[in-house]
């Protein structure tokens, strides 16, 4: 999907990706394709297959997740477990370890925005 020249914000190009061994697929937005100066943030969407999970992650960036579809469990700092469902917005501050597991029957779809 490319950008529509008449309406540039109509669609952003996502880089293609494949599912890994854990059932996770991450597709980052190609920010270089934007005609304006690249913003101070990055974006991606990711999908986790039923029973799959994301790798344990921890970084300095701050991050927001928008749950678009599916059900899951977010684990923060190794022990804080929260159920997630469509419409939830998850804030992940700097240096908070996190992993997400799909606990539903369908794909878990998440949009992510992160910045320093």
C-alpha positions in Angstrom: 0.0 0.0 0.0 1.5 3.3 -1.1 0.6 6.8 -0.3 -2.1 8.5 -2.3 -0.7 11.6 -4.0 -3.9 13.5 -3.8 -4.4 12.8 -0.1 -1.0 11.9 1.4 -2.4 11.0 4.8 -4.8 8.4 3.3 -2.3 5.5 3.7 1.1 5.0 5.2 3.4 2.3 3.8 4.1 -0.6 6.1 7.2 -2.7 5.6 6.3 -6.3 4.9 7.2 -8.9 7.5 6.6 -12.6 8.3 5.5 -14.4 11.5 8.4 -15.6 13.7 8.6 -18.8 15.7 6.5 -17.2 18.6 3.6 -16.2 16.3 4.6 -12.5 16.1 4.7 -10.4 13.0 5.9 -6.7 13.2 5.3 -4.3 10.4 7.0 -0.9 10.8 5.8 2.2 9.0 8.4 3.4 6.4 8.8 6.9 7.9 11.3 7.8 5.2 8.5 7.7 2.6 6.7 10.7 4.2 7.2 13.9 2.2 7.4 16.1 5.2 10.3 16.0 7.7 10.1 12.7 9.6 8.3 13.2 13.0 10.0 12.6 16.4 8.3 9.2 16.7 8.0 5.9 15.0 5.1 3.6 14.3 4.3 0.0 13.7 1.5 -2.5 13.8 2.0 -6.1 15.0 -0.1 -9.2 14.9 0.2 -12.2 17.3 -1.4 -15.5 16.3 -3.5 -17.4 18.9 -1.3 -18.9 21.5 1.7 -16.7 20.4 3.5 -14.0 22.3 5.9 -11.2 21.8 9.5 -11.5 23.0 10.3 -9.9 26.4 11.3 -6.3 25.6 12.7 -3.4 27.6 14.0 -0.1 26.2 14.4 3.6 26.9 11.7 4.7 24.4 8.3 5.5 25.7 5.5 3.6 23.9 1.8 3.5 23.4 -0.1 0.5 22.2 -3.6 0.6 20.7 -5.4 -2.7 20.8 -7.3 -3.1 17.5 -8.5 -6.7 17.6 -8.2 -9.8 19.7 -7.6 -10.6 23.4 -4.5 -11.0 25.3 -2.5 -10.6 28.5 0.2 -7.9 29.0 2.9 -8.7 31.5 4.9 -5.7 32.8 8.0 -5.8 35.0 7.8 -9.6 35.2 4.7 -9.8 37.4 2.0 -7.2 36.7 -0.5 -9.0 34.4 -3.3 -7.0 32.7 -6.0 -8.3 30.3 -6.2 -6.4 27.0 -9.0 -6.2 24.4 -10.0 -4.0 21.5 -10.2 -0.3 22.3 -7.6 -0.5 25.1 -4.7 2.0 25.0 -1.6 0.7 26.9 1.1 3.1 28.1 4.6 1.7 28.5 7.1 4.1 30.1 10.8 4.0 29.7 12.6 0.9 31.0 9.5 -1.1 31.7 9.9 -4.7 30.7 6.9 -6.0 28.8 5.6 -9.0 26.8 2.2 -9.6 25.2 0.5 -13.0 24.9 -2.5 -13.8 22.7 -5.1 -15.5 24.8 -8.0 -15.5 22.3 -9.1 -17.5 19.3 -8.3 -14.9 16.7 -5.3 -12.7 15.8 -4.3 -10.0 18.3 -3.7 -6.8 16.3 -1.8 -3.9 17.9 -0.7 -0.5 16.7 2.4 1.0 18.4 3.8 4.5 18.6 7.1 5.1 20.3 9.5 8.0 21.0 12.5 9.1 23.1 
